[in-house]
Amino acid sequence: MNRRGGELHGVRFLPGLDGLPDPPEHVVVAVPPRQVRPLAVQGLAAGARCFTVITSGGTSADEERELASLVTAGGGRLLGPNCMGVVDTTSGLRLSRGDFPVGAVGLVSQSGNLALEIGRLLARGAGLFAVRLARQPA
């Protein structure tokens, strides 16, 4: 989608989600902060129920809670804002940059850079065999 429409390398851009022939399953939002809420409203109206908001900055904690309330009240789910995306190697969904190899490790990370680093290590064959979180009493 591009609000001006147009075309790039033979791919046509629609100016809005309302022009889609079918409801979108997932909307990835990477627009200036002031456009996030209107795009979420447009996505909900178009039938989308999954939103990944990559946009960061320019929003307060209250605005982020309002966005989450808006999306969930419309029957949707929200990842973000200010996230690097989502990757599901079992389905081929890759809405993030970086190389995340297919394997037996699932990862949920608050830090995008940490997730990228762990993905890089896993791609090289490194792995965890034990994690000790706290010292046990003797």
PyMOL commands that place a pseudoatom at each C-alpha (Angstrom):
pseudoatom trace, name=CA, resn=MET, resi=1, chain=A, elem=C, hetatm=0, pos=[0.000, 0.000, 0.000]
pseudoatom trace, name=CA, resn=ASN, resi=2, chain=A, elem=C, hetatm=0, pos=[1.139, 3.521, -0.760]
pseudoatom trace, name=CA, resn=ARG, resi=3, chain=A, elem=C, hetatm=0, pos=[-1.209, 6.431, -0.122]
pseudoatom trace, name=CA, resn=ARG, resi=4, chain=A, elem=C, hetatm=0, pos=[-0.251, 7.874, -3.518]
pseudoatom trace, name=CA, resn=GLY, resi=5, chain=A, elem=C, hetatm=0, pos=[-0.822, 4.569, -5.308]
pseudoatom trace, name=CA, resn=GLY, resi=6, chain=A, elem=C, hetatm=0, pos=[1.582, 3.905, -8.155]
pseudoatom trace, name=CA, resn=GLU, resi=7, chain=A, elem=C, hetatm=0, pos=[3.720, 1.016, -9.265]
pseudoatom trace, name=CA, resn=LEU, resi=8, chain=A, elem=C, hetatm=0, pos=[7.243, -0.308, -8.636]
pseudoatom trace, name=CA, resn=HIS, resi=9, chain=A, elem=C, hetatm=0, pos=[8.877, -3.052, -10.717]
pseudoatom trace, name=CA, resn=GLY, resi=10, chain=A, elem=C, hetatm=0, pos=[5.499, -4.059, -12.076]
pseudoatom trace, name=CA, resn=VAL, resi=11, chain=A, elem=C, hetatm=0, pos=[3.834, -4.281, -8.656]
pseudoatom trace, name=CA, resn=ARG, resi=12, chain=A, elem=C, hetatm=0, pos=[0.814, -1.990, -8.309]
pseudoatom trace, name=CA, resn=PHE, resi=13, chain=A, elem=C, hetatm=0, pos=[0.242, -0.178, -5.014]
pseudoatom trace, name=CA, resn=LEU, resi=14, chain=A, elem=C, hetatm=0, pos=[-3.243, 0.541, -3.746]
pseudoatom trace, name=CA, resn=PRO, resi=15, chain=A, elem=C, hetatm=0, pos=[-3.793, 3.880, -1.988]
pseudoatom trace, name=CA, resn=GLY, resi=16, chain=A, elem=C, hetatm=0, pos=[-5.661, 2.230, 0.903]
pseudoatom trace, name=CA, resn=LEU, resi=17, chain=A, elem=C, hetatm=0, pos=[-6.728, -1.053, 2.438]
pseudoatom trace, name=CA, resn=ASP, resi=18, chain=A, elem=C, hetatm=0, pos=[-10.320, -0.495, 1.369]
pseudoatom trace, name=CA, resn=GLY, resi=19, chain=A, elem=C, hetatm=0, pos=[-9.357, -1.280, -2.238]
pseudoatom trace, name=CA, resn=LEU, resi=20, chain=A, elem=C, hetatm=0, pos=[-8.330, -4.872, -1.524]
pseudoatom trace, name=CA, resn=PRO, resi=21, chain=A, elem=C, hetatm=0, pos=[-10.447, -7.587, -3.170]
pseudoatom trace, name=CA, resn=ASP, resi=22, chain=A, elem=C, hetatm=0, pos=[-10.400, -9.704, 0.043]
pseudoatom trace, name=CA, resn=PRO, resi=23, chain=A, elem=C, hetatm=0, pos=[-9.961, -8.840, 3.721]
pseudoatom trace, name=CA, resn=PRO, resi=24, chain=A, elem=C, hetatm=0, pos=[-6.295, -8.737, 4.711]
pseudoatom trace, name=CA, resn=GLU, resi=25, chain=A, elem=C, hetatm=0, pos=[-5.171, -11.388, 7.208]
pseudoatom trace, name=CA, resn=HIS, resi=26, chain=A, elem=C, hetatm=0, pos=[-2.331, -9.353, 8.633]
pseudoatom trace, name=CA, resn=VAL, resi=27, chain=A, elem=C, hetatm=0, pos=[-1.428, -5.669, 8.372]
pseudoatom trace, name=CA, resn=VAL, resi=28, chain=A, elem=C, hetatm=0, pos=[2.188, -4.598, 8.894]
pseudoatom trace, name=CA, resn=VAL, resi=29, chain=A, elem=C, hetatm=0, pos=[2.306, -0.934, 9.855]
pseudoatom trace, name=CA, resn=ALA, resi=30, chain=A, elem=C, hetatm=0, pos=[5.457, 1.024, 9.016]
pseudoatom trace, name=CA, resn=VAL, resi=31, chain=A, elem=C, hetatm=0, pos=[4.269, 4.616, 8.683]
pseudoatom trace, name=CA, resn=PRO, resi=32, chain=A, elem=C, hetatm=0, pos=[4.961, 7.857, 10.573]
pseudoatom trace, name=CA, resn=PRO, resi=33, chain=A, elem=C, hetatm=0, pos=[3.563, 7.722, 14.136]
pseudoatom trace, name=CA, resn=ARG, resi=34, chain=A, elem=C, hetatm=0, pos=[0.635, 10.074, 13.452]
pseudoatom trace, name=CA, resn=GLN, resi=35, chain=A, elem=C, hetatm=0, pos=[-0.655, 7.672, 10.758]
pseudoatom trace, name=CA, resn=VAL, resi=36, chain=A, elem=C, hetatm=0, pos=[-0.634, 4.472, 12.863]
pseudoatom trace, name=CA, resn=ARG, resi=37, chain=A, elem=C, hetatm=0, pos=[-4.059, 4.856, 14.500]
pseudoatom trace, name=CA, resn=PRO, resi=38, chain=A, elem=C, hetatm=0, pos=[-5.887, 5.847, 11.273]
pseudoatom trace, name=CA, resn=LEU, resi=39, chain=A, elem=C, hetatm=0, pos=[-4.294, 2.874, 9.494]
pseudoatom trace, name=CA, resn=ALA, resi=40, chain=A, elem=C, hetatm=0, pos=[-5.378, 0.526, 12.294]
pseudoatom trace, name=CA, resn=VAL, resi=41, chain=A, elem=C, hetatm=0, pos=[-8.937, 1.868, 12.002]
pseudoatom trace, name=CA, resn=GLN, resi=42, chain=A, elem=C, hetatm=0, pos=[-8.810, 1.349, 8.223]
pseudoatom trace, name=CA, resn=GLY, resi=43, chain=A, elem=C, hetatm=0, pos=[-7.401, -2.170, 8.688]
pseudoatom trace, name=CA, resn=LEU, resi=44, chain=A, elem=C, hetatm=0, pos=[-10.130, -3.160, 11.130]
pseudoatom trace, name=CA, resn=ALA, resi=45, chain=A, elem=C, hetatm=0, pos=[-12.776, -1.783, 8.755]
pseudoatom trace, name=CA, resn=ALA, resi=46, chain=A, elem=C, hetatm=0, pos=[-11.236, -3.836, 5.928]
pseudoatom trace, name=CA, resn=GLY, resi=47, chain=A, elem=C, hetatm=0, pos=[-11.465, -7.005, 8.045]
pseudoatom trace, name=CA, resn=ALA, resi=48, chain=A, elem=C, hetatm=0, pos=[-7.876, -7.366, 9.300]
pseudoatom trace, name=CA, resn=ARG, resi=49, chain=A, elem=C, hetatm=0, pos=[-7.474, -8.959, 12.718]
pseudoatom trace, name=CA, resn=CYS, resi=50, chain=A, elem=C, hetatm=0, pos=[-3.665, -9.137, 13.064]
pseudoatom trace, name=CA, resn=PHE, resi=51, chain=A, elem=C, hetatm=0, pos=[-1.487, -6.035, 13.227]
pseudoatom trace, name=CA, resn=THR, resi=52, chain=A, elem=C, hetatm=0, pos=[2.281, -5.757, 13.511]
pseudoatom trace, name=CA, resn=VAL, resi=53, chain=A, elem=C, hetatm=0, pos=[3.277, -2.164, 14.203]
pseudoatom trace, name=CA, resn=ILE, resi=54, chain=A, elem=C, hetatm=0, pos=[6.938, -1.540, 13.451]
pseudoatom trace, name=CA, resn=THR, resi=55, chain=A, elem=C, hetatm=0, pos=[6.620, 2.240, 13.793]
pseudoatom trace, name=CA, resn=SER, resi=56, chain=A, elem=C, hetatm=0, pos=[8.350, 3.683, 16.840]
pseudoatom trace, name=CA, resn=GLY, resi=57, chain=A, elem=C, hetatm=0, pos=[8.721, 7.096, 18.380]
pseudoatom trace, name=CA, resn=GLY, resi=58, chain=A, elem=C, hetatm=0, pos=[6.239, 9.886, 18.722]
pseudoatom trace, name=CA, resn=THR, resi=59, chain=A, elem=C, hetatm=0, pos=[3.805, 7.872, 20.806]
pseudoatom trace, name=CA, resn=SER, resi=60, chain=A, elem=C, hetatm=0, pos=[3.281, 7.977, 24.541]
pseudoatom trace, name=CA, resn=ALA, resi=61, chain=A, elem=C, hetatm=0, pos=[2.470, 4.996, 26.727]
pseudoatom trace, name=CA, resn=ASP, resi=62, chain=A, elem=C, hetatm=0, pos=[-1.135, 6.250, 26.875]
pseudoatom trace, name=CA, resn=GLU, resi=63, chain=A, elem=C, hetatm=0, pos=[-1.346, 6.361, 23.055]
pseudoatom trace, name=CA, resn=GLU, resi=64, chain=A, elem=C, hetatm=0, pos=[0.072, 2.835, 22.862]
pseudoatom trace, name=CA, resn=ARG, resi=65, chain=A, elem=C, hetatm=0, pos=[-2.571, 1.588, 25.335]
pseudoatom trace, name=CA, resn=GLU, resi=66, chain=A, elem=C, hetatm=0, pos=[-5.280, 3.359, 23.318]
pseudoatom trace, name=CA, resn=LEU, resi=67, chain=A, elem=C, hetatm=0, pos=[-4.046, 1.657, 20.142]
pseudoatom trace, name=CA, resn=ALA, resi=68, chain=A, elem=C, hetatm=0, pos=[-4.092, -1.738, 21.870]
pseudoatom trace, name=CA, resn=SER, resi=69, chain=A, elem=C, hetatm=0, pos=[-7.622, -1.071, 23.160]
pseudoatom trace, name=CA, resn=LEU, resi=70, chain=A, elem=C, hetatm=0, pos=[-8.777, -0.006, 19.706]
pseudoatom trace, name=CA, resn=VAL, resi=71, chain=A, elem=C, hetatm=0, pos=[-7.412, -3.126, 18.022]
pseudoatom trace, name=CA, resn=THR, resi=72, chain=A, elem=C, hetatm=0, pos=[-8.617, -5.587, 20.665]
pseudoatom trace, name=CA, resn=ALA, resi=73, chain=A, elem=C, hetatm=0, pos=[-12.064, -3.957, 20.831]
pseudoatom trace, name=CA, resn=GLY, resi=74, chain=A, elem=C, hetatm=0, pos=[-12.281, -4.551, 17.078]
pseudoatom trace, name=CA, resn=GLY, resi=75, chain=A, elem=C, hetatm=0, pos=[-11.520, -8.253, 17.571]
pseudoatom trace, name=CA, resn=GLY, resi=76, chain=A, elem=C, hetatm=0, pos=[-7.865, -7.963, 16.553]
pseudoatom trace, name=CA, resn=ARG, resi=77, chain=A, elem=C, hetatm=0, pos=[-4.460, -8.746, 17.984]
pseudoatom trace, name=CA, resn=LEU, resi=78, chain=A, elem=C, hetatm=0, pos=[-1.537, -6.327, 18.131]
pseudoatom trace, name=CA, resn=LEU, resi=79, chain=A, elem=C, hetatm=0, pos=[2.233, -6.865, 18.081]
pseudoatom trace, name=CA, resn=GLY, resi=80, chain=A, elem=C, hetatm=0, pos=[4.062, -3.616, 18.763]
pseudoatom trace, name=CA, resn=PRO, resi=81, chain=A, elem=C, hetatm=0, pos=[4.375, -0.742, 18.384]
pseudoatom trace, name=CA, resn=ASN, resi=82, chain=A, elem=C, hetatm=0, pos=[8.129, -0.363, 18.135]
pseudoatom trace, name=CA, resn=CYS, resi=83, chain=A, elem=C, hetatm=0, pos=[8.839, -3.971, 17.232]
pseudoatom trace, name=CA, resn=MET, resi=84, chain=A, elem=C, hetatm=0, pos=[11.083, -5.565, 14.626]
pseudoatom trace, name=CA, resn=GLY, resi=85, chain=A, elem=C, hetatm=0, pos=[8.354, -7.867, 13.364]
pseudoatom trace, name=CA, resn=VAL, resi=86, chain=A, elem=C, hetatm=0, pos=[7.592, -11.552, 13.593]
pseudoatom trace, name=CA, resn=VAL, resi=87, chain=A, elem=C, hetatm=0, pos=[9.048, -14.710, 12.052]
pseudoatom trace, name=CA, resn=ASP, resi=88, chain=A, elem=C, hetatm=0, pos=[7.380, -18.134, 11.935]
pseudoatom trace, name=CA, resn=THR, resi=89, chain=A, elem=C, hetatm=0, pos=[9.626, -20.560, 10.080]
pseudoatom trace, name=CA, resn=THR, resi=90, chain=A, elem=C, hetatm=0, pos=[6.993, -23.322, 10.241]
pseudoatom trace, name=CA, resn=SER, resi=91, chain=A, elem=C, hetatm=0, pos=[4.669, -21.325, 7.983]
pseudoatom trace, name=CA, resn=GLY, resi=92, chain=A, elem=C, hetatm=0, pos=[7.250, -19.271, 6.086]
pseudoatom trace, name=CA, resn=LEU, resi=93, chain=A, elem=C, hetatm=0, pos=[6.017, -16.007, 7.617]
pseudoatom trace, name=CA, resn=ARG, resi=94, chain=A, elem=C, hetatm=0, pos=[8.944, -13.577, 7.708]
pseudoatom trace, name=CA, resn=LEU, resi=95, chain=A, elem=C, hetatm=0, pos=[7.947, -10.056, 8.604]
pseudoatom trace, name=CA, resn=SER, resi=96, chain=A, elem=C, hetatm=0, pos=[11.331, -8.997, 9.948]
pseudoatom trace, name=CA, resn=ARG, resi=97, chain=A, elem=C, hetatm=0, pos=[14.825, -8.426, 8.745]
pseudoatom trace, name=CA, resn=GLY, resi=98, chain=A, elem=C, hetatm=0, pos=[17.562, -10.834, 9.696]
pseudoatom trace, name=CA, resn=ASP, resi=99, chain=A, elem=C, hetatm=0, pos=[18.339, -14.488, 9.171]
pseudoatom trace, name=CA, resn=PHE, resi=100, chain=A, elem=C, hetatm=0, pos=[16.408, -16.794, 11.452]
pseudoatom trace, name=CA, resn=PRO, resi=101, chain=A, elem=C, hetatm=0, pos=[17.189, -20.418, 10.605]
pseudoatom trace, name=CA, resn=VAL, resi=102, chain=A, elem=C, hetatm=0, pos=[14.582, -23.170, 10.623]
pseudoatom trace, name=CA, resn=GLY, resi=103, chain=A, elem=C, hetatm=0, pos=[15.101, -25.337, 13.689]
pseudoatom trace, name=CA, resn=ALA, resi=104, chain=A, elem=C, hetatm=0, pos=[13.800, -26.567, 17.008]
pseudoatom trace, name=CA, resn=VAL, resi=105, chain=A, elem=C, hetatm=0, pos=[14.313, -23.370, 19.022]
pseudoatom trace, name=CA, resn=GLY, resi=106, chain=A, elem=C, hetatm=0, pos=[11.454, -20.933, 19.661]
pseudoatom trace, name=CA, resn=LEU, resi=107, chain=A, elem=C, hetatm=0, pos=[12.391, -17.416, 20.679]
pseudoatom trace, name=CA, resn=VAL, resi=108, chain=A, elem=C, hetatm=0, pos=[10.432, -14.540, 22.159]
pseudoatom trace, name=CA, resn=SER, resi=109, chain=A, elem=C, hetatm=0, pos=[12.582, -11.504, 22.804]
pseudoatom trace, name=CA, resn=GLN, resi=110, chain=A, elem=C, hetatm=0, pos=[11.905, -8.026, 24.139]
pseudoatom trace, name=CA, resn=SER, resi=111, chain=A, elem=C, hetatm=0, pos=[15.065, -6.902, 22.358]
pseudoatom trace, name=CA, resn=GLY, resi=112, chain=A, elem=C, hetatm=0, pos=[15.181, -7.029, 18.574]
pseudoatom trace, name=CA, resn=ASN, resi=113, chain=A, elem=C, hetatm=0, pos=[18.974, -6.791, 18.505]
pseudoatom trace, name=CA, resn=LEU, resi=114, chain=A, elem=C, hetatm=0, pos=[19.277, -9.675, 20.948]
pseudoatom trace, name=CA, resn=ALA, resi=115, chain=A, elem=C, hetatm=0, pos=[16.918, -11.765, 18.793]
pseudoatom trace, name=CA, resn=LEU, resi=116, chain=A, elem=C, hetatm=0, pos=[19.035, -11.002, 15.708]
pseudoatom trace, name=CA, resn=GLU, resi=117, chain=A, elem=C, hetatm=0, pos=[22.215, -12.005, 17.559]
pseudoatom trace, name=CA, resn=ILE, resi=118, chain=A, elem=C, hetatm=0, pos=[20.674, -15.249, 18.814]
pseudoatom trace, name=CA, resn=GLY, resi=119, chain=A, elem=C, hetatm=0, pos=[19.446, -15.984, 15.276]
pseudoatom trace, name=CA, resn=ARG, resi=120, chain=A, elem=C, hetatm=0, pos=[22.965, -15.397, 13.957]
pseudoatom trace, name=CA, resn=LEU, resi=121, chain=A, elem=C, hetatm=0, pos=[24.445, -17.781, 16.536]
pseudoatom trace, name=CA, resn=LEU, resi=122, chain=A, elem=C, hetatm=0, pos=[21.825, -20.432, 15.812]
pseudoatom trace, name=CA, resn=ALA, resi=123, chain=A, elem=C, hetatm=0, pos=[22.551, -20.155, 12.071]
pseudoatom trace, name=CA, resn=ARG, resi=124, chain=A, elem=C, hetatm=0, pos=[26.201, -20.971, 12.844]
pseudoatom trace, name=CA, resn=GLY, resi=125, chain=A, elem=C, hetatm=0, pos=[25.169, -24.055, 14.786]
pseudoatom trace, name=CA, resn=ALA, resi=126, chain=A, elem=C, hetatm=0, pos=[25.643, -22.625, 18.274]
pseudoatom trace, name=CA, resn=GLY, resi=127, chain=A, elem=C, hetatm=0, pos=[23.068, -23.573, 20.845]
pseudoatom trace, name=CA, resn=LEU, resi=128, chain=A, elem=C, hetatm=0, pos=[22.210, -23.648, 24.517]
pseudoatom trace, name=CA, resn=PHE, resi=129, chain=A, elem=C, hetatm=0, pos=[22.521, -26.825, 26.517]
pseudoatom trace, name=CA, resn=ALA, resi=130, chain=A, elem=C, hetatm=0, pos=[21.693, -25.397, 29.956]
pseudoatom trace, name=CA, resn=VAL, resi=131, chain=A, elem=C, hetatm=0, pos=[20.672, -22.141, 31.509]
pseudoatom trace, name=CA, resn=ARG, resi=132, chain=A, elem=C, hetatm=0, pos=[21.078, -21.468, 35.216]
pseudoatom trace, name=CA, resn=LEU, resi=133, chain=A, elem=C, hetatm=0, pos=[19.062, -18.517, 36.404]
pseudoatom trace, name=CA, resn=ALA, resi=134, chain=A, elem=C, hetatm=0, pos=[19.804, -18.485, 40.102]
pseudoatom trace, name=CA, resn=ARG, resi=135, chain=A, elem=C, hetatm=0, pos=[22.235, -20.080, 42.498]
pseudoatom trace, name=CA, resn=GLN, resi=136, chain=A, elem=C, hetatm=0, pos=[20.633, -22.992, 44.336]
pseudoatom trace, name=CA, resn=PRO, resi=137, chain=A, elem=C, hetatm=0, pos=[21.159, -23.242, 48.123]
pseudoatom trace, name=CA, resn=ALA, resi=138, chain=A, elem=C, hetatm=0, pos=[23.803, -25.789, 49.141]
for i in range(1, 138): cmd.bond("trace and resi %d" % i, "trace and resi %d" % (i + 1))
show_as sticks, trace
zoom trace
